């Protein structure tokens, strides 16, 4: 909505490239979401969740660095947009591997099976997180192809907002419904 309706927001977004404040917000909100998803997947170790949140925040920082280094591709520098994009991808993978390992381990050892939709939601959230990476990759590609046109940034921002709202809404409803319905469905978390 902000990108489509508010020309002032669009102008300020274009004027402040790369947008560090946007990536800072992503690092905070994505880390909180990662902690929630980890808890949903039965990860209760505080240090493991802290490491996952830090890795997620560093992943967001590599997103900022890839956006800041779009123009460096032409100079042939070692650290260009795809280097930082790849580092971010490598950093986020262990988090999701751990989330799915713990989720399936808890399923195998639980007294009662959770509702069918819990697994679907966790996989949906992974898909939504992957959409952020796809939008960013598309932005990086289009930004170098059309350096004089600012539309790739505005389009990417629109999709970031859409996926952010969608993923946060899905996660919030999942947590809310799960918290209210746990006792009614006689669900008990697996305690190792």
C-alpha atoms as a printed R data frame, in Angstrom:
    type eleno elety resid chain resno      x       y       z
1   ATOM     1    CA   UNK     A     1  0.000   0.000   0.000
2   ATOM     2    CA   UNK     A     2  2.765   2.420   0.986
3   ATOM     3    CA   UNK     A     3  4.646   1.814  -2.263
4   ATOM     4    CA   UNK     A     4  1.572   2.026  -4.445
5   ATOM     5    CA   UNK     A     5 -0.150   4.998  -2.815
6   ATOM     6    CA   UNK     A     6  2.451   7.113  -1.115
7   ATOM     7    CA   UNK     A     7  4.766   8.873  -3.565
8   ATOM     8    CA   UNK     A     8  6.693  10.417  -0.668
9   ATOM     9    CA   UNK     A     9  7.530   6.953   0.709
10  ATOM    10    CA   UNK     A    10  8.644   5.838  -2.745
11  ATOM    11    CA   UNK     A    11 10.838   8.931  -3.199
12  ATOM    12    CA   UNK     A    12 12.439   8.485   0.232
13  ATOM    13    CA   UNK     A    13 13.022   4.789  -0.452
14  ATOM    14    CA   UNK     A    14 14.782   5.583  -3.717
15  ATOM    15    CA   UNK     A    15 16.795   8.457  -2.207
16  ATOM    16    CA   UNK     A    16 18.192   6.355   0.659
17  ATOM    17    CA   UNK     A    17 19.610   3.410  -1.280
18  ATOM    18    CA   UNK     A    18 20.763   1.137   0.215
19  ATOM    19    CA   UNK     A    19 18.120   1.302   2.911
20  ATOM    20    CA   UNK     A    20 19.883   0.325   6.132
21  ATOM    21    CA   UNK     A    21 16.859   1.027   8.342
22  ATOM    22    CA   UNK     A    22 14.790  -1.460   6.344
23  ATOM    23    CA   UNK     A    23 17.394  -4.203   6.783
24  ATOM    24    CA   UNK     A    24 17.683  -3.415  10.497
25  ATOM    25    CA   UNK     A    25 13.933  -3.903  10.860
26  ATOM    26    CA   UNK     A    26 14.164  -7.159   8.904
27  ATOM    27    CA   UNK     A    27 16.899  -8.440  11.189
28  ATOM    28    CA   UNK     A    28 14.802  -7.784  14.307
29  ATOM    29    CA   UNK     A    29 11.460  -9.057  13.004
30  ATOM    30    CA   UNK     A    30 12.909 -12.089  11.186
31  ATOM    31    CA   UNK     A    31 14.879 -13.057  14.295
32  ATOM    32    CA   UNK     A    32 11.753 -12.884  16.451
33  ATOM    33    CA   UNK     A    33  9.881 -14.971  13.890
34  ATOM    34    CA   UNK     A    34 12.741 -17.482  13.789
35  ATOM    35    CA   UNK     A    35 12.585 -17.817  17.581
36  ATOM    36    CA   UNK     A    36  8.815 -18.398  17.425
37  ATOM    37    CA   UNK     A    37  9.137 -21.001  14.676
38  ATOM    38    CA   UNK     A    38 11.924 -22.727  16.614
39  ATOM    39    CA   UNK     A    39  9.717 -22.864  19.704
40  ATOM    40    CA   UNK     A    40  6.849 -24.259  17.609
41  ATOM    41    CA   UNK     A    41  9.258 -26.942  16.415
42  ATOM    42    CA   UNK     A    42 10.064 -27.930  20.000
43  ATOM    43    CA   UNK     A    43 13.454 -26.246  20.202
44  ATOM    44    CA   UNK     A    44 13.680 -25.078  23.796
45  ATOM    45    CA   UNK     A    45 17.423 -24.599  24.273
46  ATOM    46    CA   UNK     A    46 17.954 -20.883  24.894
47  ATOM    47    CA   UNK     A    47 21.454 -20.890  23.422
48  ATOM    48    CA   UNK     A    48 20.332 -22.664  20.274
49  ATOM    49    CA   UNK     A    49 17.495 -20.183  19.784
50  ATOM    50    CA   UNK     A    50 19.878 -17.286  20.463
51  ATOM    51    CA   UNK     A    51 22.335 -18.618  17.855
52  ATOM    52    CA   UNK     A    52 19.501 -19.072  15.360
53  ATOM    53    CA   UNK     A    53 18.374 -15.475  15.920
54  ATOM    54    CA   UNK     A    54 21.925 -14.168  15.531
55  ATOM    55    CA   UNK     A    55 22.449 -16.174  12.339
56  ATOM    56    CA   UNK     A    56 19.149 -14.810  11.019
57  ATOM    57    CA   UNK     A    57 20.195 -11.235  11.859
58  ATOM    58    CA   UNK     A    58 23.567 -11.718  10.146
59  ATOM    59    CA   UNK     A    59 21.712 -13.141   7.139
60  ATOM    60    CA   UNK     A    60 19.704  -9.908   6.965
61  ATOM    61    CA   UNK     A    61 22.965  -7.939   7.195
62  ATOM    62    CA   UNK     A    62 24.324  -9.857   4.201
63  ATOM    63    CA   UNK     A    63 21.124  -8.851   2.387
64  ATOM    64    CA   UNK     A    64 21.976  -5.231   3.101
65  ATOM    65    CA   UNK     A    65 25.561  -5.779   1.917
66  ATOM    66    CA   UNK     A    66 24.360  -7.399  -1.316
67  ATOM    67    CA   UNK     A    67 22.077  -4.419  -1.941
68  ATOM    68    CA   UNK     A    68 24.889  -1.979  -1.141
69  ATOM    69    CA   UNK     A    69 27.297  -3.754  -3.518
70  ATOM    70    CA   UNK     A    70 25.083  -4.061  -6.595
71  ATOM    71    CA   UNK     A    71 27.193  -1.589  -8.560
72  ATOM    72    CA   UNK     A    72 30.478  -3.299  -7.605
73  ATOM    73    CA   UNK     A    73 29.814  -6.194  -9.994
74  ATOM    74    CA   UNK     A    74 31.025  -4.061 -12.887
75  ATOM    75    CA   UNK     A    75 34.330  -3.386 -11.109
76  ATOM    76    CA   UNK     A    76 35.103  -7.085 -10.745
77  ATOM    77    CA   UNK     A    77 35.497  -6.999  -6.971
78  ATOM    78    CA   UNK     A    78 35.629 -10.214  -4.984
79  ATOM    79    CA   UNK     A    79 32.760  -9.292  -2.697
80  ATOM    80    CA   UNK     A    80 29.876  -8.511  -4.966
81  ATOM    81    CA   UNK     A    81 26.117  -8.861  -4.585
82  ATOM    82    CA   UNK     A    82 26.015 -12.610  -5.219
83  ATOM    83    CA   UNK     A    83 28.828 -13.329  -2.773
84  ATOM    84    CA   UNK     A    84 26.863 -11.715   0.052
85  ATOM    85    CA   UNK     A    85 23.635 -13.324  -1.157
86  ATOM    86    CA   UNK     A    86 25.348 -16.745  -1.070
87  ATOM    87    CA   UNK     A    87 26.798 -16.149   2.396
88  ATOM    88    CA   UNK     A    88 23.327 -15.253   3.651
89  ATOM    89    CA   UNK     A    89 21.879 -18.400   2.104
90  ATOM    90    CA   UNK     A    90 24.522 -20.573   3.752
91  ATOM    91    CA   UNK     A    91 23.913 -18.900   7.125
92  ATOM    92    CA   UNK     A    92 20.139 -19.432   7.096
93  ATOM    93    CA   UNK     A    93 20.190 -23.112   6.026
94  ATOM    94    CA   UNK     A    94 21.357 -24.620   9.370
95  ATOM    95    CA   UNK     A    95 18.532 -22.850  11.163
96  ATOM    96    CA   UNK     A    96 15.865 -24.471   9.007
97  ATOM    97    CA   UNK     A    97 17.572 -27.874   9.028
98  ATOM    98    CA   UNK     A    98 17.560 -27.750  12.822
99  ATOM    99    CA   UNK     A    99 13.920 -26.603  12.936
100 ATOM   100    CA   UNK     A   100 12.775 -29.471  10.717
101 ATOM   101    CA   UNK     A   101 14.935 -32.035  12.456
102 ATOM   102    CA   UNK     A   102 13.495 -31.068  15.854
103 ATOM   103    CA   UNK     A   103  9.949 -30.884  14.508
104 ATOM   104    CA   UNK     A   104 10.094 -34.388  13.047
105 ATOM   105    CA   UNK     A   105 11.941 -35.766  16.083
106 ATOM   106    CA   UNK     A   106  9.228 -34.356  18.355
107 ATOM   107    CA   UNK     A   107  6.536 -35.870  16.100
108 ATOM   108    CA   UNK     A   108  8.142 -39.280  16.288
109 ATOM   109    CA   UNK     A   109  8.333 -39.159  20.087
110 ATOM   110    CA   UNK     A   110  5.098 -37.357  20.994
111 ATOM   111    CA   UNK     A   111  2.311 -39.113  22.877
112 ATOM   112    CA   UNK     A   112 -0.351 -37.463  20.697
113 ATOM   113    CA   UNK     A   113 -0.024 -36.256  17.148
114 ATOM   114    CA   UNK     A   114 -0.504 -32.522  16.639
115 ATOM   115    CA   UNK     A   115 -3.202 -31.362  14.233
116 ATOM   116    CA   UNK     A   116 -2.408 -31.889  10.539
117 ATOM   117    CA   UNK     A   117 -2.148 -28.166   9.879
118 ATOM   118    CA   UNK     A   118  0.832 -27.609  12.214
119 ATOM   119    CA   UNK     A   119  3.274 -29.265   9.821
120 ATOM   120    CA   UNK     A   120  1.666 -27.481   6.911
121 ATOM   121    CA   UNK     A   121  2.134 -24.122   8.635
122 ATOM   122    CA   UNK     A   122  5.803 -24.785   9.368
123 ATOM   123    CA   UNK     A   123  6.423 -25.709   5.726
124 ATOM   124    CA   UNK     A   124  4.374 -22.700   4.600
125 ATOM   125    CA   UNK     A   125  6.548 -20.413   6.734
126 ATOM   126    CA   UNK     A   126  9.674 -21.890   5.144
127 ATOM   127    CA   UNK     A   127  8.141 -21.194   1.745
128 ATOM   128    CA   UNK     A   128  7.382 -17.613   2.729
129 ATOM   129    CA   UNK     A   129 10.936 -17.124   4.025
130 ATOM   130    CA   UNK     A   130 12.212 -18.472   0.697
131 ATOM   131    CA   UNK     A   131 10.012 -15.948  -1.123
132 ATOM   132    CA   UNK     A   132 11.964 -13.137   0.556
133 ATOM   133    CA   UNK     A   133 15.168 -14.563  -0.913
134 ATOM   134    CA   UNK     A   134 13.556 -14.930  -4.338
135 ATOM   135    CA   UNK     A   135 12.355 -11.318  -4.305
136 ATOM   136    CA   UNK     A   136 15.790 -10.112  -3.238
137 ATOM   137    CA   UNK     A   137 17.527 -12.154  -5.944
138 ATOM   138    CA   UNK     A   138 15.135 -10.758  -8.535
139 ATOM   139    CA   UNK     A   139 15.780  -7.232  -7.277
140 ATOM   140    CA   UNK     A   140 19.557  -7.713  -7.431
141 ATOM   141    CA   UNK     A   141 19.333  -9.018 -10.985
142 ATOM   142    CA   UNK     A   142 17.029  -6.249 -12.228
143 ATOM   143    CA   UNK     A   143 18.926  -3.503 -10.411
144 ATOM   144    CA   UNK     A   144 22.086  -4.238 -12.359
145 ATOM   145    CA   UNK     A   145 20.262  -4.640 -15.679
146 ATOM   146    CA   UNK     A   146 18.400  -1.338 -15.314
147 ATOM   147    CA   UNK     A   147 20.554   0.934 -13.090
148 ATOM   148    CA   UNK     A   148 18.783   4.128 -14.165
149 ATOM   149    CA   UNK     A   149 15.292   2.783 -13.423
150 ATOM   150    CA   UNK     A   150 14.164   2.785  -9.787
151 ATOM   151    CA   UNK     A   151 11.135   0.546 -10.313
152 ATOM   152    CA   UNK     A   152 12.905  -2.717  -9.279
153 ATOM   153    CA   UNK     A   153 13.415  -1.312  -5.771
154 ATOM   154    CA   UNK     A   154  9.800  -0.169  -5.457
155 ATOM   155    CA   UNK     A   155  8.493  -3.489  -6.781
156 ATOM   156    CA   UNK     A   156 10.768  -5.425  -4.421
157 ATOM   157    CA   UNK     A   157  9.607  -3.301  -1.488
158 ATOM   158    CA   UNK     A   158  5.988  -4.024  -2.375
159 ATOM   159    CA   UNK     A   159  6.634  -7.769  -2.364
160 ATOM   160    CA   UNK     A   160  8.707  -7.570   0.845
161 ATOM   161    CA   UNK     A   161  5.765  -5.886   2.547
162 ATOM   162    CA   UNK     A   162  3.306  -8.437   1.178
163 ATOM   163    CA   UNK     A   163  5.344 -11.463   2.295
164 ATOM   164    CA   UNK     A   164  6.175  -9.843   5.617
165 ATOM   165    CA   UNK     A   165  2.525  -9.231   6.425
166 ATOM   166    CA   UNK     A   166  1.533 -12.694   5.223
167 ATOM   167    CA   UNK     A   167  4.219 -14.592   7.133
168 ATOM   168    CA   UNK     A   168  3.692 -12.635  10.341
169 ATOM   169    CA   UNK     A   169 -0.077 -13.135  10.133
170 ATOM   170    CA   UNK     A   170  0.251 -16.888   9.553
171 ATOM   171    CA   UNK     A   171  2.696 -17.197  12.454
172 ATOM   172    CA   UNK     A   172  0.571 -15.064  14.803
173 ATOM   173    CA   UNK     A   173 -2.615 -17.025  14.090
174 ATOM   174    CA   UNK     A   174 -0.769 -20.307  14.485
175 ATOM   175    CA   UNK     A   175  0.605 -19.314  17.871
176 ATOM   176    CA   UNK     A   176 -2.712 -17.863  19.017
177 ATOM   177    CA   UNK     A   177 -4.755 -20.872  17.934
178 ATOM   178    CA   UNK     A   178 -2.176 -23.291  19.311
179 ATOM   179    CA   UNK     A   179 -2.018 -21.539  22.661
180 ATOM   180    CA   UNK     A   180 -5.801 -21.477  23.052
181 ATOM   181    CA   UNK     A   181 -6.451 -24.952  21.732
182 ATOM   182    CA   UNK     A   182 -3.636 -26.930  23.359
183 ATOM   183    CA   UNK     A   183 -5.592 -27.882  26.445
184 ATOM   184    CA   UNK     A   184 -8.830 -28.592  24.561
185 ATOM   185    CA   UNK     A   185 -7.038 -31.046  22.248
186 ATOM   186    CA   UNK     A   186 -5.023 -32.586  25.093
187 ATOM   187    CA   UNK     A   187 -1.729 -31.788  23.395
188 ATOM   188    CA   UNK     A   188  1.464 -32.128  25.370
189 ATOM   189    CA   UNK     A   189  4.851 -31.030  24.134
190 ATOM   190    CA   UNK     A   190  7.571 -33.638  23.918
191 ATOM   191    CA   UNK     A   191 10.012 -33.301  26.832
192 ATOM   192    CA   UNK     A   192 13.371 -34.910  26.070
